[in-house]
Amino acid sequence: MKTFIMTLALAVSPIIAGSAWGAGTQGTKDVQYLVVSQTDGSESKFAIAKAPVVAFRDGNLQVSCDGDVLELSMAGVSNYHFVTEQVPTGIESVATEPSVGEVRPTIAFGEASFRGLRAGAAVTVYTIDGRAVKTVKADAEGNASVALGDLEQGVYILRAGGQSIKVYNK
């Protein structure tokens, strides 16, 4: 058992010493994982950078990482191996214009305006308890406006183009 732990430690050492967080393509990083595959087809992954600790006790494989412990019967482990995956590091760009069919609401000065709807699509205002209190239809260009100023103060749900928006009417 001690020989096996030493073998595993020697196998992991070059990975930890190497570039566990190496540079990948722009917006991603290469992350190396210890993957434990189980006989039922499920897998558990542990980032090498988080220094998982592997132990073998009483016929069980035990992996501890970040305060979590995975303990499996060795009979249930089909293999364990290392993989490198590219993981996104953030948002590279944000679309500023709506895509075709994307509903864009604007809420200001007691009015909710929508663009990007299908012609004739309904915009419905619901109370928080689900009662429809107003409905308007989108014009030929896919635009619709609904006045909120005549509604009582409170929370309303606006539903248009398959999207729901919660608003507070002052």
Beta strands, then each sheet from edge to edge (+ up, - down):
strand 1: 28-38
strand 2: 43-47
strand 3: 53-57
strand 4: 60-65
strand 5: 68-73
strand 6: 77-88
strand 7: 104-108
strand 8: 111-115
strand 9: 122-127
strand 10: 132-137
strand 11: 144-147
strand 12: 154-160
strand 13: 163-169
sheet 1: 2+ 1- 6+
sheet 2: 3+ 4- 5+
sheet 3: 7+ 8- 11+
sheet 4: 10+ 9- 12+ 13-
end
